[in-house]
Amino acid sequence: MCALLLALLPLTFPPPAHADGDQRALSPEPVDFVVLVDESGSLSKADVAAERAAAAVLALGEVSERSRVAVVGFGSATGSGPGPVETVCPPTRADAAGRERLSSCVSRLHRRTDAEGNGTDFPAALTQALSLLSDSEESTPKIVFLLTDGRLDVSDSPAYGDDPASRNANAEKALAKKVAQARAEKVQIWPLGFGSSIDKKQLDALAEGGYQSRCADLPSARPAARVTKGSDDVAEVLLTAFAGARCARTTSGDAKSVTSSADLEVTIPPVATDGTIDVIKENADDVAVTYYDPRGHKVPLNGKADGSEFELVGQSGPVEALRIRNPYPGTWRVHVEVLDGAPAQRITATAIWQGVLRSYIVVDPPAPRAGQQVTAHVTLQTRQGVVLTEPAQLAGIKVSVKLTGDGFPARTVRLADDGKGADPRAHDGEFSARVTVPRTADGALSFTGVMVGEGIAGDESPFPTAVAAAEPLLSGAIVLEDHEVHPGDTARGSIEVRNDDDTAHRLSLALVGGPKSGAPAVSPRKITVAAGKTVRVPLSLAFAPDAEHGAVPGRLTLRDETSGQVVTATFVRLKVVPVPGFLDRYGKQVGAGAALVLALAVLLGLRWQDRRRVRDTSDIQLILYRGDMELSRLRAPTHAGSEFGFSLRAATGGSQRLLLDDSPGRHRVRRAGDGGLVVRLPSGKRIVVARNHRSALSDGLSLGFADHRPTSRSSRPAGTRRGAGGSERTAPKEQPRGRNRHSRGRGGSAAENATMTARRPYDDDF
């Protein structure tokens, strides 16, 4: 009955659509896979939700849009129910539209009732999966993922016999046959069990019995059963298994219980060329997600930005996935917000990625003789031409050269980038080794670079050549002198060729494996070398003004047009960099000049301030005397500047007083360079008033002054002290005790007497 039901299901994968050759070579290779999901009666509601999320993670997290995915729910057959299997998601291409359909159809997974058949029929599930994978291309990996919370149980299924006691034993025999069929048809089986009722031994037998991965020499790519205690982490564990199955890798991110908003982080390494960030949610309707690259840039959900391409699907389902082509390496930030009023929920972010690399190989000499030792060099580059050189980028990657040809069995030699032996420099991204051509080699030869690493997939670009019967008649070398070039500029070098033949040879120069768009113009394209001559010609690679920035991939190859044999070849180690701006070119000189100008401006400013401070008259107080009697004091106006004016006015009793007066024809006061004053009289005559002295004005009047400008202690003349108001006064000599202030005044100089004279009532005016 089971076989009949399966025969009635005509579902098969549609024929794959082929991309062009370059796209296929530089994109992740597709895989065809089926997710088998246990729908037995032992599942809880939370288990079913976890299974849906796990199935969605695989369907939406696939990094190649050429892959094809199917999801099958299974239980058992009761004889009256719908049958043991149901294809809830028919085979679907994992492009944008297909991933949206997959996100929706996984919701049909459910816990079966007794009437529907809620046992666990592994043979029927595996039969359905093999049927769906039967017409996949031979070169496409085929994978089955089995998700279960229990063990084989078909005790309710008449399809395995009338005796319920023998049904499970019969089913185990049927399962063994299907596992053997899977191995024969190169189908991998990756079981995942969760819960406490798992038969781990049975799941191990399924993994070991199926086909082993084509990259099974990597531990992570070897089919193995995985068991987890509960369903909470089923999606993440299954995604890790899926990454190993398709020779990719995952990086675990954050898992948080979010009440309002949170930032989840996940890292994508520099070697990744394609990846998907998966966000697993408990209730998709209550969550909004925003993605930021390692530079903090918010990325579009669909479209292109900064050299990357983005495509988001699954926003309305339990898993949403942002597929990224050429992701910016580093730690990505996934910002999640739970809508107001919604309950807290657990949200997980994780990434699956793969590095699709080019391998370029150069062999020296390019046409070896049988038994000759040659040196093989291989570099690894991303699709954007970046040569991998950092130890972190190359960690775990093993590089070899595979030698095939006529007259000998294939052999593989491991290459190294350690600076020893044939390797010229350590950790420069160029792997090297010496390879001996077998003495039995006769005819065609091929050297192919092979890379193996966790999450690494690469094209295998061969270096075809042929065994030389004798020493080559043509030899040469290509030297590229420049390592950086600007758009619109030309990189230069030289080519030297020696012709030991008795006839002239014509050679062609080409850039092999260079950029598909914006490739530089190589010159010369043709070189003719006369018999017995050696020529040295200039080499140039001219770039267009709109040439894209970045590393230039490929190798320069010089080939003899008559024989088609490569004479010499070299890697292109060249990078197109932006034209430097003015500051880039003259930044140091501009900086030095700006610093000098600034220092000069500061110096001039300080000198100007000093001069202004020295000339400022704001702290001057003029004192008018008649004989030894002080008649009047006048304080200069605030912010007087370098000059102010005053006049003399008669006071009561025939005395004179000083008044501020800036009208024309009045007395004008300035500072002198020695600390005194220069006073210009209304007549135009100038008089000098020295510090601590008086100068005659007219009619028995004389003028002195007090200076209230603050002065540093070190700059005061010896024997002076700060007086009240900040004026400087000469320290009086020690006087005998018993003499009062007035007697000291009478016994002192005229200046001292003037300073010590009691203030008059008019002082309050000032």
Protein Blocks (a to p, Z undefined) as FASTA:
>chain_A
ZZmmmmmpmcdcdddddddfklmmmgccdddddddddfbfkbcfklmmmmmmmmmmmmmm
pmbfkbccddddddddehlanbjbdcfbgcddfbfklmmmmmmmmmmgccddfknopadc
fklmmmmmmmmmmmgcfklccddddddfbdcdfklbmknojblklmmmmmmmmmmmmmmm
mmmnopacddddedjkbcfklmmmmmmmmccdfklmpmklpccddddfblmlmmmmmmmm
mmmmnopacddddddddfkbccddddddfklmbdcdddddfblmlpccddddfkopacdf
bdceehiacddehklmmbdcdddehiaedjddddddddehiacddddddddddddddddd
ddddfbdcehiacddddddddfkopacfbfklmgoiacddddddehiacdddddddehpa
jllbghklpacddddddfkbgcjaddddddddehiacddddddddddfbdcfbdcddddf
bfbdcehiacddddddddfbfbdcddddddehiafehpacdddfbdcddehiacdddddd
dddfklcedddedjdddddfklopafbdcdddddddddddfklmmmmmmmmmmmmmmmmm
mmmmmmmmmmmmmmpcklpccdddehjbcfbdcdddehkbjadcddddddehhiacdddd
fbghiacddddfkopacdddfkopacdddehiacdfbehiacddddfbdcdfklpcehia
cdehhiacdddddddehiafklmmmmmcfklmmmmpccdfklmmZZ
